[in-house]
Each structure stands twice: as structure tokens, then as C-alpha cells.
Amino acid sequence: MKFSAKILLSFIALTFWTNSAISQNNIIDEIVWVVGDEAILKSEVEEYRKELQLQNQRVEGDPYCFIPEQMAIRKLFLDQSKLDSIEVNEVNVNREVEFYMNEYIASSGSSEKLEEYWGKSIKNIREDLRIQVREKHLIDGVQQKHFTNISLTPSEIRKFYNAIPQDSLPFIPTTMEVQIITVEPEVPLNEIDKVKNRLRMLTEEVTSGKSQFSTLAVVHSQDPGTALRGGEYGFTTRSSLVPEFANAVFSMSDPNKISNVVETEYGYHIIQFLERRGDMVNFRHILLKPEIPQVQLDTAIVRLDSIRNGIMNKKITFDEAATFLSADKDTRNNKGIMVNNRPNSQNAGTPRFQLSELNQDIAKVAGEMKVGELSEPFIMINDKGKQVAAMVKITNRNDGHKANINNDYQIIKQMAENARRQELMDDWLQKKIETIYVRIDPNWKGCDFKYKGWLK
């Protein structure tokens, strides 16, 4: 019996669809399950089934068995949150709500299209979302209280490993550790002036009433993340913005005024304030970047090639060059060692990268390099969207292989802890099912449920 972590993560989607079901479905409703004092409606199950179809998501078995059981499990967690007196941080809930709202608006194309899709106002969508996010935090609180502290001995981890069939061991993709040195090409002042003048002209178009800021953002902004949304960033906190930008936007309060040109490490911006909620602000912006002439890129390559020659001739080490000569602020204080900051990567927080996790320009160069090898200088687009000259060195490389306890102990340890956590959760759910009132409509009982005890 398995309780998938994926299902736990889908609770938030499940709640959203069920909150929307009654208003969007004309089915004559009926109660199909009752768990404790909570009812599960046929319309809720049907609406979620349709949404799974729209998303081309596969369901384990009969959807009319799978979906209500997962909804019932969610209700068990929420019931336990009351018994445990779980509290949630409303500030964090609000931040997460705005994150999801921004994602929904981005995926649908606009606030208006999102309203049309759900058949309700942005305000109502946000309130439904707040309910589901809050419930998700309550469920997380229960899981953290009961299933977080998993501690296994090395012998238990080895026993777990030995019990795994060899053909079931995960394949560990090739990983590598990379050092980098970059040189930023000089941006001519006349190119900077061109960008500033363009932004001032766009500001004049808005303030004169000739154009809407959002229209100009779609046409001109070089921020791919916000341009198609009319430059709208979505609610965010001061700490999530670079200081220069944060100082500008948090000093604004009038949606009818446009900021002066703001320079950041990403380029040059103009900003339109939209709304503030507590410590969060929403705004639009237009980003423009100065063009870098080819001669300046070539000059940066020549500079980096000179550094490379110094390293090859042992006049300076790569570590020293990365520390004292590199323009990369994120790595130069760490001898040029790149750190994997992808939050969902199993290598997050370490210097290990799968090839697909590297900057694509670096990956093209590093893919076939050997340990200790130094690349030729090349031009790349960094994570700020800027063109820079770069040179990389491979310091370690582990080719793809089946996981083994000698080379991949931490991965095996995590697998063992996850398996133990799953066992504890399964046992807890089974006991919870046995002690709570459950009634299932006779027409919905003919299922091979994952957990025993639903049929009383």
C-alpha cells in the first residue's frame, strides 16, 4: 500500500477544483462520501475528474474510486490539524497565494482570461485560493509534527539498500563540478544613453495618455518573465528584489506616476506602481538592456584568453584568477566554484550539477570536457540576462551509473528515510480510518481502495 507524495502535493489543486465545482457544474448534486462530519459531493469528484482530463494526467485505476479516496485522505489530515491545534502563518499564506495567482495569470495570459476561464472574479479566485493554501499549510503542519524526525542508523540504511532489487535502483545521471571565470564587456556610454532616452520616451507616451504602460511593456520590455503580462510582476516583498529596484518601487504610491530610470544589474527600468498590501507590492516595469557591440565582446574574449594563458603557463592558478580577476560576484569569493541553486534538484546547495541543470551555454562547452580541463573562452548569457565572456574548468565528474551505497550514500539514505516516512504515514492513515466515521454511497463502494477500513 503506497501513499504517493505526489498526491499530497496535489491537495492544493484538489481543493481548488472542489471549491469551484458547485458554481461551475449543473449536475444535480448528491453526497457520495461522508468522512467525519465532512461530505464529499458528486459534483466535486466530477469536476476534478474533468480537470485531470484537461491536464492529460493519468489516474491510478478508476477515477471514481481514486479521487474520492484522496479527497477523504485530505479530510483526515485536516481533522488531525484541529486535534493538533496546528496554526499557520497568515503572512506566509498570503505570499503563497500571490505566488500562485501570478503563476495562474501568467499561464492564462491575463487577469481577464483567468476570470473567463474560471467564470468568477479575480477577487473570488484569490479567496478560493487562500482557503486551499491555508489548508495545505495545515496539512504540512500535521506531516511535520508526525513524520519529520526520521533517523536511521547506517546498518538500517545498508539493510534497506540490500533489500532493493538491482533493477530497481535509480540511475544517477552524470554530474560534474565546475569553476568559472567571467569578464564583462565594457558597455559604451552612447549605448547606455540610447536605452535611457528610449525609456524616457516611453514614459512620455504613458504620461501624455498616448499609450498604456502595459501595451508598451508587451512591445518593448526585454524581461521575458513579465513582458507578456504587460510588465506586471505580481505581489512580492522587498527582500526578493535587488536593492536599487526595491528602493524605487517601495518609495512609490501613485499608479499614475512613472519612476525615473532605475539601473540594476539586469539593465535599465521604468516602473509603474500598482498596489501595496502590507509588506508586499505589485508593479509593472519595462526593462531595456544596452546593446554590446561585437568589438567589445571580442575585447572581453581577448582579455579572458590572456588570463587563460597565464593559468596554462602556471603564472597564476585558476583559483587565484577566479578570486581576483573574475567579474562573477556569485562565485569569485568561492574560488570560482559554482553552486547548484535549483531548489528541486537533489544536488541543491552543492557544487554538483547534472548537465541539464547548468546554464545552457556552459553545458554546451562542459559536456565533453574531462576533469582538470580548461575551456577556451566563450560568450554566454548569464543568469542576469547579460552577455559575458566566460571560461570554465571541470574539477570533478561522476559519469552516470546505477546508485550504489559506496558512491551515493546520501541518496540511498534519503531513499531509506523517505520509505520509512511513507510506512509511518501509511500506518497512521490506516489507524485514522479505523477510528473515524465514514459512510460511502452504495453505488460508490465497488472499489479496490488503497487503504482498508473505508467500508464499515
C-alpha positions, 0 to 999 in steps of 0.5 A, a space after each residue: 500500500 503506497 501513499 504517493 507524495 505526489 498526491 499530497 502535493 496535489 491537495 492544493 489543486 484538489 481543493 481548488 477544483 472542489 471549491 469551484 465545482 458547485 458554481 461551475 457544474 449543473 449536475 444535480 448534486 448528491 453526497 457520495 462520501 461522508 468522512 467525519 462530519 465532512 461530505 464529499 459531493 458528486 459534483 466535486 469528484 466530477 469536476 476534478 475528474 474533468 480537470 485531470 482530463 484537461 491536464 492529460 494526467 493519468 489516474 491510478 485505476 478508476 477515477 471514481 474510486 481514486 479521487 474520492 479516496 484522496 479527497 477523504 485522505 485530505 479530510 483526515 489530515 485536516 481533522 488531525 490539524 484541529 486535534 493538533 491545534 496546528 496554526 499557520 502563518 497568515 503572512 506566509 499564506 498570503 505570499 503563497 497565494 500571490 505566488 500562485 495567482 501570478 503563476 495562474 495569470 501568467 499561464 492564462 495570459 491575463 487577469 481577464 482570461 483567468 476570470 473567463 476561464 474560471 467564470 468568477 472574479 479575480 477577487 473570488 479566485 484569490 479567496 478560493 485560493 487562500 482557503 486551499 493554501 491555508 489548508 495545505 499549510 495545515 496539512 504540512 503542519 500535521 506531516 511535520 509534527 508526525 513524520 519529520 524526525 526520521 533517523 536511521 542508523 547506517 546498518 538500517 540504511 545498508 539493510 534497506 539498500 540490500 533489500 532493493 532489487 538491482 533493477 530497481 535502483 535509480 540511475 544517477 545521471 552524470 554530474 560534474 563540478 565546475 569553476 568559472 571565470 567571467 569578464 564583462 564587456 565594457 558597455 559604451 556610454 552612447 549605448 547606455 544613453 540610447 536605452 535611457 532616452 528610449 525609456 524616457 520616451 516611453 514614459 512620455 507616451 504613458 504620461 501624455 495618455 498616448 499609450 498604456 504602460 502595459 501595451 508598451 511593456 508587451 512591445 518593448 520590455 526585454 524581461 521575458 518573465 513579465 513582458 507578456 503580462 504587460 510588465 506586471 510582476 505580481 505581489 512580492 516583498 522587498 527582500 526578493 528584489 535587488 536593492 536599487 529596484 526595491 528602493 524605487 518601487 517601495 518609495 512609490 504610491 501613485 499608479 499614475 506616476 512613472 519612476 525615473 530610470 532605475 539601473 540594476 544589474 539586469 539593465 535599465 527600468 521604468 516602473 509603474 506602481 500598482 498596489 501595496 498590501 502590507 509588506 508586499 507590492 505589485 508593479 509593472 516595469 519595462 526593462 531595456 538592456 544596452 546593446 554590446 557591440 561585437 568589438 567589445 565582446 571580442 575585447 572581453 574574449 581577448 582579455 579572458 584568453 590572456 588570463 587563460 594563458 597565464 593559468 596554462 603557463 602556471 603564472 597564476 592558478 585558476 583559483 587565484 584568477 577566479 578570486 581576483 580577476 573574475 567579474 562573477 560576484 556569485 562565485 569569485 569569493 568561492 574560488 570560482 566554484 559554482 553552486 547548484 541553486 535549483 531548489 528541486 534538484 537533489 544536488 541543491 546547495 552543492 557544487 554538483 550539477 547534472 548537465 541539464 541543470 547548468 546554464 545552457 551555454 556552459 553545458 554546451 562547452 562542459 559536456 565533453 570536457 574531462 576533469 582538470 580541463 580548461 575551456 577556451 573562452 566563450 560568450 554566454 548569457 548569464 543568469 542576469 540576462 547579460 552577455 559575458 565572456 566566460 571560461 570554465 574548468 571541470 574539477 570533478 565528474 561522476 559519469 552516470 551509473 546505477 546508485 550504489 551505497 559506496 558512491 551515493 550514500 546520501 541518496 540511498 539514505 534519503 531513499 531509506 528515510 523517505 520509505 520509512 516516512 511513507 510506512 509511518 504515514 501509511 500506518 497512521 492513515 490506516 489507524 485514522 480510518 479505523 477510528 473515524 466515521 465514514 459512510 460511502 454511497 452504495 453505488 460508490 463502494 465497488 472499489 479496490 481502495 488503497 487503504 482498508 477500513 473505508 467500508 464499515 
